[in-house]
């Protein structure tokens, strides 16, 4: 059974930084493309970033490009999202997901809440 | 504002059939990219419900079906049950923006 467990969320001031982690199990991690998808309170889903299994290809939504960095450690079977220059509109639940064929999200973690507020 | 357009809400009585539309454009659904649907129960993560327009993952009952035509797609739910009450999101790929989602539809079972 695939398990994705996010951690690292919390309260941070505008302009601050936070690093999210996602620990994976039950999948061929190094062969799996992964993504971060977020959901602002009471709002819909927004794709944030994707990374291929070997980290060869990385993609970002325009809303986070230049501020967020996605990375992974295949030996630790972990996915990361370094978030810098955080803004109030980055407040959301951040989900880790398996990005299948760069097209759909087959499995999701339970999410971690990031709140950007002074 | 979401790239894909869904009605904010739909409703139906138990046992009825409801449909949820998802309208895109020539740069996403109309470009031939697949449409996928997710169901999100309150306070839980989204879960894949329909993939590649009309395929169901293992464990999803055949009461759920999807279709796609032109720049739009639809999710149909037959034999509506109380536990179907949830938010439903469509998702596709856009040639300029990568993965794109609809704004979500709240299904209320009357």
Interface residues (C-beta under 8 A of the other chain):
Chain A: X35 X37 X44 X45 X46 X47 X50 X59 X61 X62 X95 X99 X102 X103 X104 X105 X106 X107 X108 X109 X110 X111
Chain B: X2 X33 X34 X36 X38 X44 X45 X46 X47 X48 X51 X52 X57 X89 X91 X93 X97 X98 X99 X100 X101 X102 X103 X104
